[in-house]
Amino acid sequence: AFEGVAQQAFEDALTEQNMEPVTRPEIDIVTLEEGKDVVFTAKFTQRPEVTLGQYKGLTVEKPEVTVSEEDIDRQIEGMRQNQGTLVDAPADAEVKKDDFITLDFEGFVDGTAFEGGKGEDYPLQIGSGSFIPGFEDQLIGAKIGEARDVNVTFPEEYHSKDLAGKPAKFECTIHSIKERRLPELDDEFAKKVSKFQTIEELRANIRKNLEHAAQQKADNDYNVAVIEKATENITVDIPAVMIENRVTMMIQEMAMRLEQQGMKLEQYLQYAGTDLNQIREQYKKTAEENVRTDLMLEAVAKAEGIKVEGKDLDDEVAAMALTYGATPAQVRKVVKEQGRIGDLITTVLRKKTSQFILDNAAK
């Protein structure tokens, strides 16, 4: 009976007092007796008041878009590396950077071999950074059949606590050396890796693509900077619970991404040598920035009377359908079944408000 009347009474009280909770209320019943009015208290954290600063006419310098010849050279060199072929090095060759080798190795700490520190015929590209810092550099100059000791120190943040920060010696023997043979940078190369007939045409196309990507990044950086500036201009006292709730949401999203990759959150924490408390602490600053931005956007939307129309929702659903390779009808069905219509409206409102701030920035 209490639940039947309390929820409506609580909602009426919130409306009357113009209050909006950000936590579930703690209910304490004061009176619940036959023939008497029901009296209860509800304790909760209220959504904070936001005092807006300047959010129109904001001045942010737009990044300059430049693409150098060196940028194009790096892109072409990457294509050239992909077209390279591996060939056996001469019998008397020495290991050099970028060579592909196979080796046997066994690691020792304090003179004792440790678990996981042994490999046979192990493939390694010198300079790839696959091993502990300093390991690969010490193999440069070695010849096929040569035994060489490599002395390194495990990083302090190494995932195995037993080895972190400890010096180690690896006894290594080189079995083979292969070199990457790269094609000549000529018109034949251009024809092989693209639809263009000459290397000049290929370079021109790469420049065009790099300029487009650079412009997109510059536009995005500018947009982010404008919204950040509007956020910096507000005055608000954010309750700690709002930040903690956002951290929880971020961790849940991370767990979902990991599961899509076939990994459980617990496995990731073990592999990374960390725990949930450390992750929560790392996420706090970003969570606070996100909550602050959301509060700013909500306040601007209220001040400017920005509303979400039916067409806005249709456009967002169509964009989601395109992203996920589904139909708008399928997206609507999922949103409705998961009870996320409110989230969809909030997302669209924030996007509309962000665009309003960008449209009103100083040109």
C-alpha positions as CSV (number, residue, x, y, z in Angstrom):
1,A,0.0,0.0,0.0
2,F,2.9,2.3,0.9
3,E,4.6,1.8,-2.5
4,G,1.3,2.5,-4.2
5,V,1.1,6.0,-2.8
6,A,4.7,7.0,-2.1
7,Q,6.0,7.1,-5.7
8,Q,3.4,9.5,-6.8
9,A,3.7,11.6,-3.7
10,F,7.5,11.8,-4.2
11,E,7.1,12.9,-7.8
12,D,4.6,15.5,-6.9
13,A,6.9,16.9,-4.2
14,L,9.8,17.1,-6.7
15,T,7.6,19.0,-9.2
16,E,6.4,21.4,-6.4
17,Q,9.9,22.1,-5.2
18,N,11.4,22.1,-8.7
19,M,14.0,19.6,-7.8
20,E,15.7,16.9,-9.8
21,P,17.5,14.0,-8.1
22,V,20.6,12.3,-9.5
23,T,20.5,9.4,-7.0
24,R,17.7,7.0,-5.9
25,P,16.0,8.3,-2.7
26,E,16.6,6.8,0.7
27,I,13.1,6.4,2.1
28,D,12.4,6.7,5.8
29,I,8.8,6.1,6.9
30,V,7.6,8.5,9.6
31,T,3.9,7.6,9.8
32,L,2.1,4.5,8.4
33,E,-0.9,3.8,10.5
34,E,-4.6,3.2,9.7
35,G,-6.6,6.5,9.8
36,K,-3.6,8.7,9.6
37,D,-1.9,10.5,6.7
38,V,1.2,8.7,5.3
39,V,4.3,10.7,6.1
40,F,7.8,9.8,4.9
41,T,11.1,11.5,4.2
42,A,13.2,11.0,1.0
43,K,16.9,11.8,1.1
44,F,18.7,12.1,-2.2
45,T,21.4,14.1,-4.1
46,Q,20.0,16.9,-6.2
47,R,21.2,17.8,-9.6
48,P,23.4,20.8,-9.2
49,E,22.6,24.3,-10.4
50,V,24.7,25.6,-13.3
51,T,25.6,29.2,-13.8
52,L,26.4,29.7,-17.4
53,G,29.3,31.8,-18.6
54,Q,29.9,32.9,-22.2
55,Y,28.9,30.3,-24.7
56,K,28.1,32.5,-27.7
57,G,30.8,34.3,-29.8
58,L,33.5,32.1,-28.4
59,T,36.9,32.6,-30.1
60,V,39.1,29.6,-30.8
61,E,42.0,29.6,-33.2
62,K,41.5,27.0,-36.0
63,P,44.5,24.7,-36.5
64,E,46.3,25.2,-39.8
65,V,46.2,22.3,-42.2
66,T,49.5,21.4,-43.8
67,V,50.8,18.3,-45.5
68,S,54.6,18.2,-46.2
69,E,56.6,16.2,-48.7
70,E,57.9,14.2,-45.7
71,D,54.3,13.2,-44.8
72,I,53.8,11.8,-48.4
73,D,57.2,10.1,-48.3
74,R,56.3,8.3,-45.0
75,Q,53.0,7.1,-46.6
76,I,54.8,5.8,-49.7
77,E,57.5,4.2,-47.6
78,G,54.8,2.3,-45.7
79,M,53.3,1.0,-49.0
80,R,56.8,0.1,-50.0
81,Q,57.4,-1.9,-46.8
82,N,54.2,-3.8,-47.4
83,Q,55.4,-4.8,-50.8
84,G,58.8,-6.0,-49.6
85,T,59.9,-9.6,-49.7
86,L,62.0,-11.4,-47.2
87,V,65.3,-13.0,-48.4
88,D,68.0,-14.9,-46.5
89,A,70.9,-12.7,-45.5
90,P,74.4,-13.8,-46.5
91,A,76.0,-16.4,-44.3
92,D,78.4,-13.9,-42.8
93,A,75.7,-11.1,-42.3
94,E,75.3,-9.4,-39.0
95,V,71.9,-8.6,-37.4
96,K,70.8,-5.0,-38.2
97,K,67.7,-2.9,-37.5
98,D,64.5,-4.1,-39.2
99,D,66.0,-7.6,-39.9
100,F,63.8,-10.6,-39.2
101,I,65.6,-13.3,-37.1
102,T,64.9,-16.5,-35.4
103,L,66.6,-17.2,-32.1
104,D,66.7,-19.4,-29.0
105,F,66.7,-17.6,-25.6
106,E,66.4,-18.3,-22.0
107,G,66.1,-15.7,-19.2
108,F,67.6,-15.7,-15.7
109,V,66.9,-13.5,-12.7
110,D,69.5,-13.8,-9.9
111,G,71.0,-16.8,-11.7
112,T,67.7,-18.8,-11.8
113,A,65.6,-19.4,-14.9
114,F,62.1,-18.0,-14.6
115,E,58.8,-19.3,-16.0
116,G,57.9,-18.0,-19.5
117,G,61.4,-16.8,-20.1
118,K,62.4,-19.4,-22.6
119,G,61.8,-19.7,-26.4
120,E,63.1,-21.8,-29.3
121,D,63.3,-20.7,-32.9
122,Y,61.4,-17.6,-31.8
123,P,60.7,-15.1,-34.7
124,L,61.6,-11.5,-34.0
125,Q,61.9,-8.3,-36.0
126,I,64.7,-6.1,-34.7
127,G,63.4,-2.7,-33.8
128,S,59.7,-3.9,-33.4
129,G,59.7,-3.3,-29.7
130,S,58.3,-6.7,-29.1
131,F,60.7,-7.5,-26.3
132,I,61.8,-5.6,-23.1
133,P,63.4,-2.2,-23.9
134,G,67.1,-2.7,-24.8
135,F,66.8,-6.4,-25.6
136,E,66.6,-6.1,-29.4
137,D,69.3,-3.4,-29.6
138,Q,71.8,-5.7,-28.0
139,L,71.4,-8.3,-30.7
140,I,72.5,-5.9,-33.4
141,G,75.8,-7.0,-34.8
142,A,75.4,-10.7,-33.9
143,K,75.9,-13.4,-36.6
144,I,74.1,-16.6,-37.4
145,G,75.1,-19.3,-34.9
146,E,76.5,-16.8,-32.5
147,A,75.6,-17.0,-28.8
148,R,75.2,-13.7,-27.0
149,D,74.1,-12.6,-23.5
150,V,71.6,-9.8,-23.3
151,N,71.3,-7.9,-20.0
152,V,68.1,-5.9,-19.4
153,T,65.9,-4.7,-16.6
154,F,62.2,-5.4,-16.5
155,P,60.0,-2.3,-16.4
156,E,58.5,-1.3,-13.1
157,E,55.0,-1.6,-14.5
158,Y,55.7,-5.1,-16.0
159,H,52.6,-7.3,-15.8
160,S,54.4,-10.0,-13.8
161,K,54.9,-8.7,-10.3
162,D,57.7,-11.2,-9.6
163,L,59.8,-9.8,-12.5
164,A,58.8,-6.1,-12.4
165,G,61.9,-3.8,-11.9
166,K,64.4,-6.7,-11.7
167,P,67.6,-7.1,-13.8
168,A,67.7,-10.2,-16.0
169,K,70.2,-11.9,-18.3
170,F,69.0,-13.7,-21.5
171,E,71.3,-16.3,-23.1
172,C,70.5,-16.0,-26.8
173,T,71.6,-17.9,-30.0
174,I,70.8,-16.6,-33.5
175,H,69.6,-19.2,-35.9
176,S,68.6,-17.2,-39.0
177,I,68.6,-13.7,-40.5
178,K,66.3,-12.5,-43.2
179,E,66.3,-9.1,-44.8
180,R,63.4,-7.2,-46.3
181,R,64.0,-6.4,-50.0
182,L,62.1,-3.4,-51.1
183,P,60.8,-2.5,-54.6
184,E,62.1,0.5,-56.5
185,L,60.0,3.6,-56.3
186,D,59.1,3.9,-60.0
187,D,56.0,3.9,-62.2
188,E,55.8,0.1,-62.0
189,F,55.5,0.3,-58.3
190,A,52.7,2.9,-58.6
191,K,50.8,0.6,-61.0
192,K,51.2,-2.4,-58.6
193,V,50.0,-0.7,-55.5
194,S,47.3,1.6,-56.9
195,K,45.1,2.5,-59.9
196,F,47.6,5.2,-61.0
197,Q,50.0,4.9,-63.9
198,T,52.9,7.0,-62.5
199,I,54.6,7.7,-59.2
200,E,53.7,11.4,-59.6
201,E,50.0,10.6,-59.9
202,L,50.2,8.3,-56.8
203,R,51.9,11.1,-54.8
204,A,49.3,13.6,-55.8
205,N,46.5,11.2,-54.7
206,I,48.2,10.6,-51.4
207,R,48.6,14.4,-50.8
208,K,44.8,14.8,-51.5
209,N,43.9,12.0,-49.0
210,L,46.2,13.3,-46.3
211,E,44.9,16.9,-46.7
212,H,41.3,15.6,-46.4
213,A,42.2,13.6,-43.2
214,A,44.1,16.5,-41.8
215,Q,41.2,18.9,-42.4
216,Q,38.8,16.5,-40.7
217,K,41.1,16.3,-37.7
218,A,41.5,20.1,-37.6
219,D,37.7,20.6,-37.8
220,N,37.2,18.0,-35.0
221,D,39.9,19.6,-32.8
222,Y,38.3,23.0,-33.3
223,N,34.9,21.7,-32.4
224,V,36.2,20.1,-29.3
225,A,38.1,23.2,-28.3
226,V,35.0,25.4,-28.6
227,I,32.8,23.1,-26.5
228,E,35.7,22.8,-23.9
229,K,35.8,26.6,-23.7
230,A,32.1,26.9,-23.1
231,T,32.4,24.2,-20.4
232,E,35.3,26.1,-18.7
233,N,33.1,29.2,-18.5
234,I,30.4,27.6,-16.3
235,T,30.2,27.6,-12.5
236,V,29.0,24.5,-10.9
237,D,29.6,22.3,-7.8
238,I,29.4,18.7,-9.1
239,P,28.3,16.1,-6.5
240,A,30.8,13.3,-6.1
241,V,28.1,10.7,-6.7
242,M,27.6,12.0,-10.3
243,I,31.3,11.5,-11.0
244,E,31.3,8.0,-9.5
245,N,28.3,7.1,-11.5
246,R,30.0,8.2,-14.7
247,V,33.1,6.2,-13.8
248,T,30.9,3.1,-13.3
249,M,29.3,3.7,-16.7
250,M,32.7,4.1,-18.4
251,I,33.9,0.8,-16.8
252,Q,30.7,-0.9,-18.0
253,E,31.4,0.3,-21.5
254,M,35.0,-0.9,-21.3
255,A,33.8,-4.3,-20.2
256,M,31.4,-4.5,-23.2
257,R,34.2,-3.6,-25.6
258,L,36.4,-6.2,-24.1
259,E,33.7,-8.9,-24.4
260,Q,33.3,-8.0,-28.1
261,Q,37.0,-8.8,-28.4
262,G,36.5,-12.1,-26.6
263,M,38.0,-11.0,-23.2
264,K,36.5,-10.7,-19.8
265,L,37.1,-7.6,-17.7
266,E,38.7,-9.8,-15.0
267,Q,41.2,-11.2,-17.5
268,Y,42.1,-7.7,-18.7
269,L,42.8,-6.5,-15.1
270,Q,45.0,-9.5,-14.4
271,Y,46.9,-9.1,-17.7
272,A,47.4,-5.3,-17.1
273,G,48.4,-5.9,-13.5
274,T,45.8,-3.6,-12.0
275,D,42.4,-3.7,-10.3
276,L,39.1,-2.0,-10.4
277,N,40.0,0.6,-7.8
278,Q,43.0,1.8,-9.8
279,I,40.9,1.9,-13.0
280,R,38.3,3.9,-11.2
281,E,40.9,6.4,-10.0
282,Q,42.3,6.7,-13.6
283,Y,38.9,7.4,-15.0
284,K,37.9,10.1,-12.4
285,K,39.3,13.1,-14.2
286,T,37.8,12.2,-17.6
287,A,34.5,11.4,-15.9
288,E,34.4,14.8,-14.2
289,E,35.1,16.5,-17.5
290,N,32.3,14.6,-19.2
291,V,29.8,15.3,-16.4
292,R,30.7,19.0,-16.5
293,T,30.3,19.2,-20.3
294,D,26.9,17.4,-20.0
295,L,25.7,19.9,-17.4
296,M,26.8,22.8,-19.5
297,L,25.0,21.5,-22.6
298,E,21.8,20.8,-20.6
299,A,21.9,24.4,-19.1
300,V,22.4,25.9,-22.6
301,A,19.6,23.9,-24.0
302,K,17.3,25.1,-21.3
303,A,18.4,28.8,-21.6
304,E,18.0,28.7,-25.4
305,G,14.8,26.7,-25.5
306,I,16.4,24.0,-27.6
307,K,14.0,21.0,-28.1
308,V,14.2,17.6,-29.7
309,E,11.8,17.2,-32.6
310,G,10.5,14.1,-34.2
311,K,12.7,14.7,-37.3
312,D,15.8,15.0,-35.0
313,L,15.1,11.5,-33.7
314,D,14.4,10.1,-37.2
315,D,17.8,11.5,-38.4
316,E,19.7,10.1,-35.4
317,V,18.0,6.7,-35.9
318,A,18.9,6.8,-39.6
319,A,22.5,7.6,-38.8
320,M,22.7,4.7,-36.2
321,A,21.2,2.3,-38.8
322,L,23.9,3.3,-41.3
323,T,26.6,2.7,-38.7
324,Y,25.4,-0.7,-37.6
325,G,24.3,-1.9,-41.1
326,A,20.6,-2.2,-40.0
327,T,17.3,-0.6,-41.0
328,P,15.8,2.4,-39.1
329,A,12.9,0.1,-38.1
330,Q,15.3,-2.4,-36.6
331,V,17.1,0.3,-34.6
332,R,13.8,1.8,-33.3
333,K,12.7,-1.7,-32.2
334,V,16.0,-2.3,-30.3
335,V,15.9,1.2,-28.7
336,K,12.3,0.6,-27.6
337,E,12.9,-2.9,-26.3
338,Q,16.0,-1.8,-24.3
339,G,14.1,1.1,-22.8
340,R,16.6,3.6,-24.2
341,I,14.3,6.2,-25.7
342,G,15.2,8.6,-23.0
343,D,18.9,8.1,-23.7
344,L,18.3,8.7,-27.4
345,I,16.5,11.9,-26.7
346,T,19.3,13.1,-24.4
347,T,22.0,12.2,-26.9
348,V,20.2,14.2,-29.7
349,L,19.6,17.2,-27.4
350,R,23.3,17.3,-26.6
351,K,24.2,17.1,-30.2
352,K,21.8,19.9,-31.2
353,T,23.1,22.1,-28.3
354,S,26.7,21.5,-29.3
355,Q,25.9,22.5,-32.9
356,F,24.2,25.6,-31.6
357,I,27.3,26.6,-29.7
358,L,29.5,25.9,-32.7
359,D,27.2,27.8,-35.1
360,N,27.4,30.8,-32.7
361,A,31.2,30.8,-32.2
362,A,33.1,33.7,-33.5
363,K,33.9,33.3,-37.2
